[in-house]
Amino acid sequence: MGRAFVEISVAAVGDPDAAAVSSTLVDVSLDLLATDAAGLTLGDSRPELRLAATSNPDAEALGLLELDVGEGPGLDCYRTAEPVVVADLLTDDRWPRFTAAAAGIATVRSVHALPVHRRGLVLGVLVLLDGTPGPLSRPDLALGQAFADTAAVAILRDREVRRVQGVAAQLQGALDGRVAVEQAKGFVAQHHGVDVDTAFRLLREQARALRLQLPDIARLVVAGEVVPGGPAPSPDA
């Protein structure tokens, strides 16, 4: 059992990957809990959810159905951050549209939705499905919740890494653009025999004329794809 926690949390070190964590969470839940199928839905912002991983077509069909009709145990779990137990889909009347449509998925009778959360933030829902009516045992429910909580740590770290990478890419892009502008100013100054301030003005005018951002026209100038600074300025400019 300890190996299952290691498998789920391995993405929390090195290079985290939410997709891998999602698949692993579904796999270990299916292997170690008394359930026939499992699925995971994740949400980046309330109330939107997306299906992240499923163990079989029934789990996928039920997950997509719930998102389509806009009601069901998984959505309630996501909204309340509390586990939701459906002992028998055929007799539960809390979600009429969902249960009516789910009746067509004959192999599913019981549903257990467990929140994937961390420090008050709900990231998604682990849904456990079984062909036999009746609730899971308390030990299985507790273990399933522990799996979900462990996955939440790795998923949060994945999101943080992606956020930091995005910020770093933006900063690097801004720095690269600044370097290109400085280089282009030198090209324009040399080409027209003007000072750096005049070269910068010419570069800005050229960018406006071509409807380009300043870093973009600067890169074209440095690459030799356009005349530096456009036509030569008039003597009284």
Secondary structure as UniProt FT lines:
FT   HELIX           2..9
FT   HELIX           10..12
FT   HELIX           18..32
FT   STRAND          37..42
FT   TURN            46..47
FT   STRAND          50..54
FT   HELIX           57..69
FT   HELIX           73..80
FT   STRAND          84..86
FT   TURN            89..91
FT   HELIX           96..102
FT   TURN            103..104
FT   TURN            106..107
FT   STRAND          110..118
FT   TURN            119..120
FT   STRAND          121..130
FT   HELIX           138..192
FT   HELIX           196..209
FT   TURN            210..211
FT   HELIX           214..222
FT   TURN            223..224
FT   TURN            228..229
FT   TURN            235..236
//
